C-alpha cells in the first residue's frame, strides 16, 4: 500500500528526480486510475447512507479480547499484592514469625503465578500454538503454584521458616567467602 501511494504521488513529489532522468517511462504510466461504473457508484452511495464508513480503533482484536467479565478487580488485586510485597519482605526478615512467613509465601506465590500466567496468555495463544498447549501450560502452572505454596508452608510449619532459611543461606555464603579471604592473605 505504501508503494502504491508513493507511486501515485511520485509525479507530484519527484523527490529523487526519477521522473525525468532515470526512468524511460513517463510517470503517468506508473500511477493508477480507477473508474467507477454506475452500478458500483450506486452501491457505494447506499453503503455511505446506510452506515458510517469510519473504523473504530482498538488495541486488540475482538477474537483476542476476553469474552466476558470485568477484569478490573483482578488488576487491582495484582497491584495490591505487588505493593504489599514492599512491606511484607522487609517485615518478614526484621520480625521473623510464622504469620509473616505465611504472608510472604502467599504474596510471592500469587505474584509469581500471575506473572507467569500473563506470559502464558500472551505467548501461548490458541491461534498461534493450537488449542491444547495453552490448556496444558495453564494446568502445569496451577500445579507448580500449588506445589510451591505447599513446599513453602512445609518449611514454615516443620522447619525454621522462610526468612530464617534465607538468613542461614546468607550466613553460609558469607562464612565461605571469609575463609577464602583468610587463605589468600596467609599465602
ABEGO torsion letter per residue (X at the ends): XAAAAAAAAAAAAGAAGAAAAABABBAAAABBBBBBBAAAAAAAAAAAAABBABBBBBABBAAABBABEBAAAAAAAAAAAAAAAAAAAAAAAABBBAAAAAAAAAAAAAAAAAAAAAAAAAABBAAAAEAAAAAAAAAAAAAAAAAAAAAAAAAAAABAEAAAAAAAAAAAAAAAAAAAAAAAAAX
